[in-house]
Amino acid sequence: MLIEEQNGNFAKPVLCAGAVSKDGISLIHGDSLQALKSYGDNYFDIAIVDPPYGINAGKMTMGSGKHKFTKDKDWDSAIPSEEYFAELFRVSENQIVWGGNYFTEFLPPSPHWLLWDKKNPNLSFAEGELAWVRKGKNLRIFQHYSAQVEEGGKIHPTQKPIKLYEWILKNYAEQGDKILDTHLGSGSSRIAAHKAGLSFVGFEIDKEYFDAQEKRFKNYKSQLRLF
């Protein structure tokens, strides 16, 4: 299977899905479902994913409307298939699935949920977001103001904070773990994994967002060199 690995510059073709770059980060611009089939059972320790919720977020004006995104994208027109979840469960030992409340037909009951409290009770959109967790610590709540600016600003309509992923990795991952993100989006999970020194594989099918998160990551690393 021909996929692409991110190796510090632009994505280059490689011939195996498990290839890892120098910093332990592999990125693939393409369909995660097809690539997941090339991984062995329980290859990843944790899959932390934020799949489409099927609410047409790609066509919405998000937040205050000041962020400019390409409108009329159809990446959020439907939820992932049953096959996607079957492969996700097969290749990873634990899963944290954002928007789990939208996928109840595919996710078994679990007491281990996460709540991102956006600390803004007057939002026109949801005041928080839920993640289904297969193996965890019962319900846990992370509070972080949704409009707080982070490295690179907001580049994706459903972008989640880097600090949120840092908190998840601190509480659910261990050194040496392999992390999977099937819908990379803005790349917040990638930056958090890099900060934690964890092996990471991320997929993004949309070329515009793939390039945007790469630019964001390069800006983040250039800021590190300044200090």
Buried (B, 14 or more C-beta within 10 A) or exposed (E): EEBBBBBEEEBEEBEEBBBBBEBBBBBBBBEBBEBBEEBEEEBBBBBBBBBBBBBBBBBBEBBEEEBEBEEEBEBBEEBBEEEBBEBBBBBBBBBBBBBBBBBEEBBEEBEBBBBBBBBEEEEEEEEBBBBBBBEBEEEBEBEBEBEEEBBBEBBBBBBBBBBBBBBBBEEBBEEEBBBBBBBBBBBBBBBBBBBBEBBBBBBBBBEEBBBBBBEBBEEBBEEEEEE
